[in-house]
Amino acid sequence: MQGDHWDVTYTEESAGARLSFHVWPSSRLEATRCVAPIGALYTPLKQLPPNCAPPTALQYDPIRCSTATCHAVLNPYCQVDYRTKLWVCPFCLTRNHFPPHYAENISETNLPAELIPQFATCEYELPSVPPAGPPAFVFCIDTCAHVEELTELADSIQQVLNLLPEDSLVGLITFGTNVQVHELGFEGMPKSYVIRGNKEYGPQKVGQLLGCGGGKAAGPANGNRPTGAPPPPPGQHYNPQQQQQPQGTYESPGQQVLRRFLLPVSECTMTLESILEDLRKDPWPVPSDKRVARCTGCALSVATSLLDLALPRRGARVMMFVGGPCTSGPGAIVSRLKTEDMRSHADLARNAEPLHKPACEFYASLAKRHAVGATSGGKGSSSAAAVNPSATSCHAVDVFACSLDQVGVLEMGELVEATGGLMVLGDSFGQSVFKESLRRVFRTYEDDVPEDGGKMQMAFGATLEVLTSREFKVSGAIGPVTSLGKKGPNVSDLEVGRGGTNAWSLGGIDPGTTVAIYFDITNPGTSPLPEGKRRFIQFLTRYQHSNGRTRLRATTLCGPWYNPPPGEDKRAPPPPGAGGYNMGQPNPVKASFDQEAAAVLLARVAVHRTETEDVADVLRWVDRSLIRLCAKFADYIPDDPNSFRLTPEFSLMPQFIFHLRRSQFLQLFNSSPDEAAYYRYILSRENTTNSLVMIQPTLLSYSFNGPPTPALLDSQSVRADTILLLDTFFHVVVFHGETCAAWREQRYHEQEEHVAFRNLLEAPQADAQTIMDNRFPVPRYIVCDQHKSEARFLMAKLNPSVTHNSEGGAGAQVFTDDVSLRVFMEHLMKLAVQS
């Protein structure tokens, strides 16, 4: 793996982790000079090949280190003394005894799975934790949408019901001016409870309003209503004979909710489908000068309270389908008066939007209440959640927003992120972006996957803990994570992202969820590390599988340190005739650099900083980081830009940063606050490959000259006789050059003698379909022609090497004042070589 070049993707394939550097500098000073973040992109549920992990989960609890501050899991990098039956923890160097059932059988030729050298990842199904049961799904439907939209949405949800396991639970809430909780367990006629949409409701209040206050299921002998039972209709008296439960049986509020409002799919499909078929638009009248009253925030509080009441420790999803902005009750983002505009970036920058902050605080309070579950809530309870992993949220909140207007994704973002939920942003519930994305939420493992075949890929209530050896510490994590406030000896004072802890709640996760972990090398430069010393990282991911069982995945990584020779870090100017900086100097740190992982780690930090800093300041920080990185690792003669050279390990980094600066993540032009929040959230949870496609889209060129070829993301790639396929992750664009579009309009592809042209037209469409088949959220598919309006989706992403200001040059003109990559590189070289 080492040789002259590192295989930087090996750890991703074998362990689900991608590191920015594979050889780490041994001192804090040298690590600072490396500029690029030292970190890892870890995908906890990545499916690994059978030669890198046991094919099925191990059906026993893991062996853990006995040190109170460590508790590392037994792994192949532990030193084992087979004679005395001891193992040494590589993290804290403690000597531990094997339990008797291990000690009796273990030998050099008879190893348990977790000590087999190639099994750096092991997954355990914990028998000590009782099964939680199948997951639950609460569908929250916005009835303020247009009738056609409601019909499309109801049709999509009916299709999804057929994808659910028969024992999974479902509930239905509809909301408009008020919130309706549908009692699916009531047979004979549709029945729902209407709750006013102007305030927030906690679990106890929701239970009381739904008649689920707890108490005896049957009434006392005097005929009075039992505690918590719903009142009888006006003019009628309570009849104890109507009760079905045996007299005196106690039924908790949660049990009543499970009996009446959350039922297995197999029992309530007919009832649910009849309600969906009869869905009607919210009946409350709307004056022409006002927006509809939509109580999204109230509906969310009712849905989460319902789950907290009934299933506090079981995996569940609140699936919110929204067709417009919240205008009523808690979480409102805009007034009902149409004279008041929706918030814009400019309004937010100057704090001119009075509803934004209260809405954010409301959804943040829901996130905090949800994340700690049964604990007391608030900041003080985060340590309790850290001690008890079951106290993390098992309920994910998903938002499917389909509207031409903003709906409040920016404000709801913290709740979605804290619970590990999903976001999908579309224009209509009839779009494939929504319909296909919703189906893919319920994806299952292939039938040939051992043990998990046919089961849903989603998981719940996940927590991630990171252990490190003593020479470095954890600075923080960026992704769909919430700090559990767990302090330890390996927690750094230098915080990046969500720092100050080595454990986080992830909530809902799937095989694509990826978290960025950042490290801080704390070893002082005064004490070089011994030669051959190794560093160790262990990722411990505990989660609730879709089958209800709790699992723990332990991934352990090992890597080398590099002690720079004395004097190398002084960075004195080279003597005359000796060449420039770095020329001819072998540097293992430099050779082990993964520019793709580093670009994504840097992008996540930049996007995270936009939450608290001005975008212009973040752009300046990104520029300075790139200049310092090139000054450190490029080969050049001081003050001579023409001598500037980057080795292959670094050669793509400048163009990654160039496209990051122009991307929708750091440029707010032409995007709403909701879109900006959505794009940034998706970037924070995707793996390295997908994140790179977002930062620097891929471009394929199709022509008569040969098979499809990768093309430069440059305006010179646009030619009249070629077809381009652009993949930006969020959009897949098939772009026809002017001549190809004209031939297609004249229907040459329908003539037999022009079969080659027909094949040329079909090839990019087939490849586009392949791209879209394996992606969540499903990208928007755009077919456009040169010089037509939708060509902007391609032209905006190209490097503007030919603009309206330049003279001559092949390719299409890009009407922009942005600098081209060539000008960007000229400035970079000039600044990097300054002595």
C-alpha positions in Angstrom: 0.0 0.0 0.0 2.9 2.4 0.6 5.5 2.0 -2.1 6.2 5.3 -4.0 2.5 6.3 -3.8 -0.2 5.6 -1.3 -3.5 3.9 -2.4 -5.5 6.6 -0.7 -8.9 4.9 -1.3 -7.9 1.6 0.3 -9.1 2.5 3.8 -12.4 3.7 2.4 -13.0 0.3 0.7 -11.8 -1.8 3.6 -13.0 0.3 6.6 -15.3 3.0 5.3 -12.8 5.8 6.3 -11.0 8.3 4.1 -8.0 10.2 5.7 -6.5 13.5 4.5 -3.0 12.3 5.4 -2.0 8.7 5.8 1.4 9.5 7.3 1.0 12.1 10.1 3.7 14.6 11.2 4.8 13.8 14.8 4.6 17.2 16.3 1.9 19.9 16.7 4.1 22.5 15.1 4.6 20.5 11.9 0.9 19.5 11.8 0.0 23.2 11.9 2.4 23.9 9.0 0.6 21.2 6.9 -2.4 23.6 6.7 -4.8 21.0 5.4 -7.1 19.6 8.1 -5.9 16.3 9.6 -9.0 14.3 9.8 -11.1 11.4 8.5 -14.4 11.0 6.6 -16.1 8.0 8.2 -19.1 6.2 6.8 -20.4 4.1 9.8 -22.8 1.7 7.9 -20.8 1.3 4.7 -21.1 -2.2 3.3 -17.6 -3.8 3.4 -16.2 -6.6 1.3 -16.2 -10.1 3.1 -12.4 -10.1 3.3 -12.4 -6.9 5.5 -15.1 -7.7 8.0 -17.1 -10.8 9.3 -20.0 -11.4 6.9 -22.6 -11.3 9.7 -22.9 -9.5 13.0 -21.2 -11.3 15.9 -23.9 -12.5 18.3 -22.1 -11.5 21.6 -21.0 -8.4 23.5 -17.5 -7.1 22.7 -14.5 -7.5 24.9 -13.6 -4.0 26.2 -10.6 -2.4 27.9 -11.0 -2.2 31.7 -9.7 1.4 32.0 -12.6 3.7 33.0 -11.6 6.4 30.6 -10.9 4.1 27.6 -13.2 1.1 27.2 -11.7 0.4 23.7 -13.0 -2.7 21.9 -10.7 -5.6 21.3 -9.2 -5.3 17.8 -6.4 -6.9 15.6 -3.9 -4.2 16.7 -3.9 -5.4 20.3 -0.8 -7.2 21.5 -1.8 -10.6 22.8 0.1 -12.8 25.2 -1.2 -16.3 24.5 0.7 -17.8 27.4 -0.7 -15.6 30.2 -4.0 -14.9 28.3 -3.5 -11.1 28.4 -4.1 -8.4 25.8 -2.7 -4.9 25.8 -4.9 -2.0 24.7 -3.1 0.0 22.0 -4.9 3.2 23.1 -4.1 3.4 26.9 -1.5 0.5 27.0 -3.4 -1.2 29.8 -2.9 -5.0 30.3 -6.3 -6.8 30.3 -7.3 -10.4 31.1 -9.4 -12.3 28.6 -12.7 -13.6 30.1 -12.7 -17.3 30.8 -14.5 -18.5 27.7 -11.9 -16.7 25.6 -8.9 -17.8 27.7 -9.8 -21.4 27.4 -9.9 -21.6 23.6 -7.7 -18.8 22.3 -4.3 -19.6 20.6 -2.2 -18.3 17.7 -4.1 -20.7 15.4 -7.5 -20.3 17.0 -8.5 -16.6 17.0 -11.8 -14.9 17.6 -13.1 -12.8 14.7 -12.1 -9.5 16.3 -8.4 -10.6 16.4 -8.2 -11.8 12.8 -5.7 -9.4 11.2 -7.8 -8.3 8.2 -10.9 -7.7 10.2 -10.3 -4.1 11.3 -14.1 -3.7 11.4 -16.3 -5.9 13.5 -20.0 -5.5 14.1 -21.7 -6.9 17.2 -25.4 -7.6 17.8 -25.7 -6.9 21.5 -27.7 -9.7 23.3 -27.6 -7.6 26.6 -30.0 -5.0 25.0 -33.5 -6.3 24.5 -35.1 -5.9 21.0 -36.9 -2.6 20.6 -39.4 -3.9 18.0 -40.1 -2.8 14.4 -39.8 0.9 13.5 -42.7 3.4 13.3 -43.5 6.0 10.7 -45.7 9.1 11.2 -46.8 10.8 8.0 -47.6 14.5 8.4 -49.4 15.9 5.4 -49.9 19.6 4.6 -53.5 20.0 3.4 -53.0 23.6 2.4 -51.4 22.4 -0.8 -53.4 22.5 -4.1 -55.8 19.6 -4.8 -53.6 18.2 -7.6 -50.6 18.2 -5.3 -52.5 16.4 -2.5 -53.6 13.8 -5.0 -50.0 13.2 -6.1 -48.8 13.1 -2.5 -51.5 10.7 -1.4 -50.7 8.4 -4.3 -47.0 8.4 -3.4 -47.7 7.5 0.3 -50.0 4.7 -0.8 -47.2 3.2 -2.9 -44.8 3.6 0.1 -47.2 1.6 2.4 -46.5 -1.4 0.2 -42.8 -1.1 0.7 -43.0 -1.2 4.5 -42.6 -4.4 6.5 -46.0 -5.6 7.7 -45.1 -5.3 11.4 -43.9 -1.7 11.2 -46.2 0.9 12.8 -47.8 3.8 11.0 -49.6 7.0 12.1 -51.2 9.8 10.1 -51.4 13.5 10.9 -52.8 16.2 8.6 -52.4 19.9 9.2 -53.6 23.2 7.8 -55.1 25.9 10.0 -55.4 23.1 12.7 -53.8 19.7 13.3 -55.8 16.5 12.8 -54.5 13.3 14.5 -56.3 10.4 12.8 -57.4 7.4 14.9 -56.5 4.5 12.7 -57.7 2.0 15.3 -61.3 3.2 15.0 -63.3 1.0 12.7 -66.4 1.8 10.7 -65.8 5.5 9.9 -62.9 7.9 9.7 -62.2 9.5 13.1 -59.7 12.2 14.0 -58.9 14.6 16.8 -58.6 18.3 15.9 -55.9 20.3 17.8 -55.6 24.0 17.5 -52.6 25.0 15.5 -51.6 28.2 17.4 -49.3 26.7 20.1 -46.8 24.0 20.9 -47.8 20.8 22.6 -45.7 18.5 24.8 -46.1 14.8 25.2 -48.4 14.9 28.3 -50.6 17.6 26.8 -51.0 15.6 23.5 -51.9 12.5 25.5 -54.5 14.4 27.4 -56.0 16.0 24.3 -56.2 12.6 22.6 -57.8 10.9 25.6 -54.7 8.9 26.3 -53.9 10.2 29.8 -53.4 6.8 31.3 -55.6 5.0 33.9 -57.9 2.0 34.0 -59.1 0.9 30.6 -62.5 0.0 32.0 -64.8 2.4 33.9 -65.5 2.1 37.7 -68.8 0.6 38.9 -70.4 4.1 39.3 -70.3 4.6 35.6 -68.0 7.6 35.6 -65.5 8.1 32.8 -62.1 6.5 33.5 -59.1 8.8 33.9 -57.9 10.1 30.6 -60.8 8.7 28.5 -62.2 11.1 25.8 -65.5 12.9 26.8 -68.7 11.5 25.3 -70.5 13.5 22.5 -72.8 16.3 23.7 -76.2 15.0 24.9 -74.8 11.4 25.6 -73.7 9.8 28.8 -70.7 7.6 29.3 -71.5 3.9 28.9 -69.1 1.6 30.6 -70.4 -1.4 28.6 -68.7 0.1 25.5 -65.3 -0.6 26.9 -63.6 -3.7 25.5 -60.9 -4.1 28.1 -61.4 -6.2 31.2 -62.5 -4.1 34.2 -59.6 -2.7 36.3 -56.8 -3.3 33.7 -54.4 -0.4 33.7 -53.3 1.0 30.3 -50.5 3.6 30.1 -50.8 6.6 27.8 -48.2 5.0 25.4 -50.2 1.8 25.2 -53.4 3.7 24.4 -51.5 5.6 21.6 -50.3 2.3 20.2 -53.8 0.8 20.3 -55.5 3.8 18.7 -53.1 6.0 16.7 -50.0 3.9 15.8 -50.9 0.5 14.3 -49.1 -2.1 12.3 -49.3 -1.7 8.5 -51.0 -5.0 8.1 -53.9 -3.9 10.4 -54.6 -0.4 9.1 -53.8 -0.3 5.4 -57.5 -0.2 4.4 -58.3 2.6 6.9 -55.2 4.6 5.9 -55.8 4.3 2.2 -59.5 5.3 2.5 -58.4 8.5 4.5 -55.7 9.3 1.8 -58.2 8.8 -1.0 -60.6 11.3 0.7 -58.0 13.9 1.5 -59.5 17.4 1.0 -57.9 20.8 0.9 -58.0 22.7 4.2 -61.6 24.1 4.4 -60.8 27.3 6.3 -61.5 30.4 4.1 -58.5 32.4 3.0 -59.0 36.2 2.2 -57.4 37.2 -1.1 -54.9 39.5 0.6 -53.6 36.8 3.0 -51.6 33.6 2.8 -53.2 30.3 4.0 -52.8 29.5 7.7 -50.3 26.6 7.9 -49.3 25.4 11.3 -46.2 23.3 10.4 -44.5 23.9 13.7 -47.5 22.8 15.8 -47.9 19.6 13.6 -44.2 18.8 14.2 -44.6 19.2 18.0 -47.7 17.0 18.0 -46.0 14.3 15.9 -42.8 14.2 18.0 -44.8 14.2 21.2 -46.9 11.3 20.0 -43.8 9.2 19.4 -42.2 10.3 22.7 -45.3 9.2 24.5 -45.6 5.8 22.8 -42.2 4.8 21.6 -39.5 6.6 23.6 -36.8 4.0 22.8 -37.9 2.6 19.5 -36.7 3.7 16.1 -39.2 5.9 14.3 -39.5 8.6 11.6 -41.6 11.7 11.4 -42.1 12.3 7.7 -43.2 15.9 7.1 -44.6 16.7 3.7 -44.8 20.5 3.3 -46.2 22.5 0.4 -45.6 26.1 1.6 -44.3 28.3 4.5 -45.4 28.0 8.1 -47.6 31.1 8.7 -49.4 30.2 11.9 -48.4 29.2 15.5 -44.9 28.3 16.6 -42.3 28.1 13.9 -44.0 30.7 11.6 -41.5 32.2 9.2 -43.7 34.8 7.4 -46.8 36.8 8.2 -50.1 35.8 6.6 -50.3 39.3 5.0 -49.2 39.0 1.4 -47.8 42.6 1.6 -44.9 41.2 3.7 -42.3 39.4 1.6 -40.5 36.1 2.5 -37.1 36.5 4.1 -34.1 36.9 1.9 -30.3 36.7 2.4 -30.2 40.5 2.7 -32.9 40.5 5.4 -31.1 37.8 7.4 -27.7 39.6 7.0 -29.1 42.8 8.6 -31.4 41.0 11.1 -34.4 42.6 9.5 -36.6 39.4 9.7 -38.4 39.4 13.1 -39.8 35.8 12.7 -36.6 34.1 11.8 -34.9 33.9 15.2 -38.1 32.8 17.2 -38.7 30.1 14.6 -35.1 28.8 14.8 -35.4 28.8 18.6 -38.6 26.8 18.5 -37.2 24.1 16.2 -34.0 24.0 18.3 -36.1 23.5 21.4 -37.9 20.6 19.7 -34.4 19.1 18.8 -33.2 19.4 22.4 -36.4 17.9 23.8 -36.2 15.1 21.2 -32.5 14.4 21.5 -32.5 13.7 25.2 -35.7 11.7 25.2 -36.7 10.8 28.7 -33.9 12.8 30.4 -34.7 16.2 31.9 -33.8 18.1 28.8 -31.7 21.2 28.3 -27.9 21.6 28.2 -27.3 20.0 31.5 -28.7 16.6 30.4 -26.2 16.1 27.6 -23.8 14.4 29.9 -26.5 12.0 31.0 -27.1 11.2 27.3 -23.4 10.6 26.9 -23.3 8.1 29.8 -26.4 6.3 28.7 -26.4 5.7 24.9 -30.1 4.8 25.0 -30.9 8.4 25.9 -30.1 9.6 22.4 -32.9 10.3 20.0 -34.3 7.2 18.2 -36.8 9.4 16.2 -35.7 11.1 12.9 -37.5 14.0 11.5 -37.6 14.2 7.7 -38.7 17.2 5.6 -40.0 16.8 2.1 -40.6 20.3 0.8 -42.3 20.7 -2.5 -43.1 24.2 -3.4 -42.1 27.0 -5.7 -41.9 29.3 -2.6 -39.7 28.8 0.4 -41.1 26.6 3.2 -38.8 27.2 6.1 -36.1 24.5 5.5 -33.5 27.0 6.9 -35.3 27.2 10.3 -36.2 23.5 10.5 -32.6 22.5 9.6 -31.4 22.2 13.2 -34.2 19.8 14.1 -33.5 17.7 11.0 -29.7 17.7 11.6 -30.1 16.9 15.3 -32.2 13.8 14.6 -30.3 12.6 11.6 -33.3 13.2 9.3 -33.5 13.6 5.6 -34.2 16.6 3.4 -35.7 16.7 -0.1 -36.4 20.0 -1.9 -38.5 20.0 -5.0 -41.0 22.1 -7.0 -44.0 19.7 -6.9 -45.2 16.4 -5.3 -45.6 15.2 -8.9 -41.9 15.5 -9.7 -39.7 12.4 -9.9 -37.3 14.3 -7.6 -39.9 13.8 -4.8 -41.7 10.6 -5.8 -38.6 8.5 -6.4 -36.7 10.0 -3.5 -39.5 9.0 -1.1 -39.4 5.4 -2.4 -35.7 5.3 -1.9 -36.0 6.2 1.8 -37.3 2.7 2.3 -34.5 0.9 0.3 -33.6 -2.6 1.5 -30.5 -4.6 1.4 -30.0 -7.0 -1.5 -31.4 -10.4 -0.9 -28.0 -12.0 -1.1 -26.6 -10.0 1.8 -26.0 -12.4 4.7 -28.4 -11.9 7.7 -29.7 -8.5 6.5 -31.0 -9.4 3.1 -34.4 -7.8 2.4 -34.3 -5.6 5.5 -34.5 -1.8 5.4 -31.2 0.0 5.2 -32.2 2.8 7.6 -31.0 2.7 11.2 -32.0 4.7 14.3 -30.6 6.1 17.5 -27.0 6.0 16.4 -24.2 7.4 18.5 -20.5 7.7 17.5 -17.6 7.6 19.9 -14.0 8.2 18.7 -11.0 6.8 20.7 -7.4 7.8 19.9 -3.9 6.9 21.1 -2.1 9.4 23.4 -0.2 11.5 20.8 -3.3 13.2 19.4 -6.8 14.2 20.4 -10.3 14.8 18.9 -11.0 18.4 17.9 -14.6 17.8 16.7 -17.0 16.5 14.1 -18.9 18.1 11.2 -22.0 16.4 9.8 -25.5 15.5 11.0 -24.3 15.2 14.6 -25.1 16.6 18.0 -22.6 16.7 20.8 -23.2 14.3 23.7 -20.9 16.4 25.9 -18.7 13.5 26.8 -15.4 14.7 28.1 -12.3 12.5 28.1 -8.5 12.6 28.0 -8.6 12.6 24.2 -10.8 15.7 23.8 -8.8 18.6 22.4 -9.2 22.3 23.6 -9.0 23.3 19.9 -12.5 22.9 18.6 -13.5 22.3 15.0 -17.2 22.0 14.2 -19.1 20.3 17.1 -16.2 20.0 19.5 -15.5 19.7 23.2 -16.5 16.0 23.2 -15.5 12.6 21.7 -19.0 11.3 21.4 -21.9 12.5 19.3 -25.5 11.5 18.6 -26.2 10.8 14.9 -29.9 9.9 15.2 -31.1 8.3 12.0 -28.4 7.0 9.7 -28.1 4.9 6.5 -25.2 3.3 4.5 -24.4 6.7 2.9 -24.2 8.9 6.0 -20.7 10.2 6.4 -19.2 12.2 9.3 -16.1 14.3 9.2 -13.9 13.9 12.3 -11.0 16.4 12.9 -7.9 15.6 15.0 -5.4 17.7 16.8 -1.8 16.4 17.1 -0.7 17.4 20.7 2.7 15.8 20.8 5.3 18.6 21.4 8.1 18.9 18.9 10.7 18.7 21.7 10.1 14.9 22.1 10.3 13.0 18.8 8.3 9.8 18.7 10.2 6.5 18.6 10.8 5.0 15.2 8.1 2.5 14.2 5.6 4.1 16.6 2.0 3.8 15.3 -1.1 5.8 15.8 -4.5 4.3 16.4 -8.1 5.5 15.9 -11.2 3.5 16.9 -14.7 4.5 15.7 -17.5 3.0 17.9 -20.9 3.3 16.3 -23.9 2.0 18.3 -27.3 2.0 16.6 -30.7 0.4 16.4 -31.0 -1.8 13.3 -34.3 -1.8 11.4 -35.0 -5.3 12.9 -35.1 -3.7 16.4 -31.9 -5.1 17.6 -29.0 -2.9 18.9 -25.7 -3.2 17.2 -22.2 -1.9 17.8 -19.7 -1.5 14.9 -16.1 -1.0 15.9 -13.6 0.2 13.2 -9.9 0.5 14.2 -7.4 2.3 12.0 -3.6 2.2 12.3 -1.0 4.4 10.7 2.6 5.6 10.9 4.2 8.8 12.2 6.9 10.8 10.5 9.7 12.5 12.5 11.2 15.3 10.3 15.0 15.3 10.3 16.6 17.9 12.5 16.6 21.3 10.7 14.0 20.4 8.1 11.4 22.5 9.8 13.5 25.6 9.9 12.6 26.4 6.3 15.7 28.5 5.6 16.1 29.8 2.0 18.0 27.2 -0.2 21.6 28.1 -1.1 22.3 29.4 -4.6 22.4 26.5 -7.1 20.7 24.1 -4.8 17.3 24.4 -6.4 14.2 25.6 -4.7 12.0 24.6 -1.8 11.1 20.9 -1.5 12.9 20.0 -4.7 14.3 16.5 -4.4 13.3 16.2 -0.7 11.4 12.9 0.0 8.6 13.6 2.4 6.3 10.7 3.4 3.7 13.1 4.7 3.5 14.8 1.3 3.4 11.5 -0.5 0.5 10.2 1.6 -1.8 13.2 0.9 -5.3 12.5 -0.2 -6.3 15.7 -2.0 -9.9 14.6 -2.5 -10.6 13.9 1.2 -8.7 17.1 2.2 -10.8 19.2 -0.2 -14.0 17.8 1.3 -12.8 18.2 4.9 -11.8 21.8 4.1 -15.2 22.4 2.4 -17.1 21.2 5.4 -15.1 23.5 7.7 -15.8 26.4 5.3 -19.5 25.7 5.2 -19.7 25.2 9.0 -18.0 28.6 9.5 -20.7 30.4 7.3 -23.2 29.7 10.2 -21.3 32.2 12.4 -19.1 34.3 10.0 -19.6 36.5 6.9 -19.2 34.6 3.6 -16.5 37.1 2.5 -14.4 36.3 5.6 -14.8 32.5 4.9 -13.7 33.0 1.3 -10.6 34.9 2.5 -9.8 32.1 4.9 -10.1 29.5 2.1 -7.8 31.5 -0.1 -5.2 31.9 2.6 -5.3 28.2 3.4 -4.7 27.2 -0.2 -1.8 29.7 -0.5 -0.1 28.4 2.6 -0.7 24.7 1.6 1.0 25.4 -1.8 3.8 27.3 -0.1 4.4 24.3 2.1 4.2 21.4 -0.4 4.9 22.8 -3.9 8.3 22.7 -5.6 9.5 26.1 -6.5 12.3 28.7 -6.5 11.5 31.6 -4.2 10.1 34.6 -6.1 10.0 32.7 -9.4 6.3 31.9 -10.2 7.5 30.1 -13.4 9.3 27.5 -11.3 6.1 26.6 -9.4 5.3 22.8 -9.6 2.8 20.6 -7.8 3.3 16.9 -7.4 0.4 14.6 -8.5 -0.8 14.3 -4.9 -1.5 18.0 -4.8 -2.1 18.9 -8.5 -6.0 18.9 -8.3 -6.3 20.8 -5.0 -6.2 24.3 -6.5 -9.0 23.6 -9.0 -11.1 21.9 -6.2 -10.8 25.2 -4.2 -11.5 27.3 -7.3 -14.8 25.5 -7.9 -15.6 25.5 -4.2 -15.3 29.3 -4.1 -17.8 29.5 -7.1 -20.2 26.9 -5.7 -23.6 27.3 -4.2 -22.1 26.5 -0.8 -20.2 29.7 -0.6 -22.0 31.9 -3.2 -25.5 33.0 -2.2 -26.3 34.7 -5.5 -29.3 33.1 -7.3 -30.3 30.9 -4.3 -32.9 31.4 -1.6 -32.0 30.9 2.1 -33.9 27.6 2.0 -31.9 26.3 -1.0 -28.6 27.4 0.6 -29.5 25.5 3.8 -30.5 22.5 1.8 -27.3 22.3 -0.3 -25.1 22.8 2.8 -26.9 20.1 4.7 -26.6 17.5 1.9 -22.8 18.3 1.6 -22.4 17.7 5.4 -23.7 14.1 5.2 -22.5 12.7 1.9 -19.3 10.6 1.2 -16.1 11.9 -0.4 -17.1 11.0 -4.0 -20.5 12.5 -3.9 -19.2 15.6 -2.1 -16.5 16.1 -4.8 -19.2 15.9 -7.5 -21.0 18.8 -5.7 -17.9 20.9 -5.4 -16.5 20.2 -8.9 -19.2 18.7 -11.2 -18.2 16.0 -13.7 -18.6 16.5 -17.4 -18.7 13.9 -20.2 -18.5 14.7 -23.9 -20.2 12.7 -26.6 -19.4 13.0 -30.3 -19.0 11.1 -33.5 -15.2 10.9 -33.0 -15.3 8.1 -30.5 -16.7 6.8 -27.2 -17.7 9.2 -24.4 -14.7 11.0 -22.9 -14.3 13.1 -19.7 -14.2 16.7 -20.6 -12.7 19.7 -18.8 -15.3 21.7 -16.8 -14.5 24.6 -19.1 -16.3 26.8 -21.6 -14.0 25.5 -24.3 -15.6 22.1 -24.0 -18.9 23.5 -25.4 -19.0 22.7 -29.1 -21.8 22.8 -31.6 -21.3 19.2 -32.8 -21.1 17.5 -29.3 -23.5 16.6 -26.5 -22.4 17.2 -22.9 -23.5 15.3 -19.8 -23.1 17.4 -16.6 -23.5 15.8 -13.2 -23.7 18.4 -10.3 -25.2 15.8 -7.9 -28.4 18.0 -7.5 -28.9 18.2 -11.3 -28.1 16.0 -14.2 -28.0 18.0 -17.4 -27.9 16.7 -21.0 -26.7 19.6 -23.1 -27.0 19.5 -26.9 -24.6 21.6 -29.0 -26.2 24.0 -31.5 -25.7 21.7 -34.5 -26.9 18.5 -32.7 -30.0 20.4 -31.5 -30.8 21.5 -35.1 -30.3 18.0 -36.5 -32.6 16.6 -33.8 -35.3 19.3 -34.6 -35.2 18.1 -38.2 -35.7 14.6 -37.0 -32.6 13.1 -38.6 -32.5 10.5 -35.8 -35.7 9.0 -37.0 -34.2 8.1 -40.4 -32.5 4.7 -40.8 -29.4 6.1 -42.5 -28.7 8.3 -39.5 -28.7 5.5 -36.9 -25.3 6.8 -35.6 -26.9 10.1 -34.7 -29.8 8.3 -32.9 -27.2 6.4 -30.9 -25.4 9.6 -30.1 -28.6 11.1 -28.8 -29.5 8.1 -26.7 -26.1 7.4 -25.1 -26.0 10.4 -22.7 -29.7 9.8 -21.7 -28.9 6.2 -20.8 -25.8 7.3 -18.8 -27.9 10.0 -17.1 -30.4 7.4 -16.0 -27.6 5.2 -14.6 -26.4 8.2 -12.5 -29.9 8.9 -11.2 -30.7 5.3 -10.4 -28.2 5.2 -7.5 -28.6 8.6 -5.9 -30.5 10.1 -3.0 -32.0 12.6 -3.2 -32.9 11.9 -6.8 -31.4 14.7 -9.0 -33.4 16.9 -11.2 -33.1 15.8 -14.9 -32.7 18.6 -17.4 -32.4 18.2 -21.2 -31.4 21.5 -22.9 -30.0 23.0 -26.0 -27.2 25.6 -26.6 -28.4 29.2 -26.4 -31.7 28.2 -24.8 -32.8 29.3 -21.3 -32.1 26.0 -19.4 -28.5 26.0 -20.8 -27.7 28.2 -17.8 -27.6 25.1 -15.6 -24.4 24.0 -17.5 -22.9 27.4 -18.3 -23.0 28.6 -14.7 -20.7 25.7 -13.6 -18.1 26.0 -16.3 -14.7 27.7 -15.9 -15.1 31.0 -17.8 -12.0 30.7 -19.9 -13.9 32.5 -22.7 -16.0 35.4 -21.7 -17.6 38.5 -23.3 -14.5 40.4 -22.3 -11.9 38.0 -23.9 -10.8 38.1 -27.5 -11.1 35.0 -29.7 -10.9 31.5 -28.2 -12.8 28.3 -29.0 -15.9 27.3 -27.1 -18.9 29.2 -25.8 -18.8 32.6 -24.1 -19.7 32.7 -20.5 -21.2 36.1 -19.5 -19.5 36.7 -16.2 -17.0 38.9 -14.4 -15.6 35.9 -12.5 -11.9 35.2 -13.0 -11.0 32.0 -14.9 -9.0 29.1 -13.5 -5.9 30.3 -15.4 -6.0 33.8 -13.8 -6.7 32.1 -10.4 -3.6 29.9 -10.8 -1.4 32.8 -11.8 -2.3 34.7 -8.7 -1.9 31.6 -6.6 1.6 30.9 -7.9 2.7 34.5 -7.5 1.6 34.6 -3.8 2.8 31.1 -2.9 6.4 31.6 -4.0 6.8 35.0 -2.2 9.8 34.8 0.1 
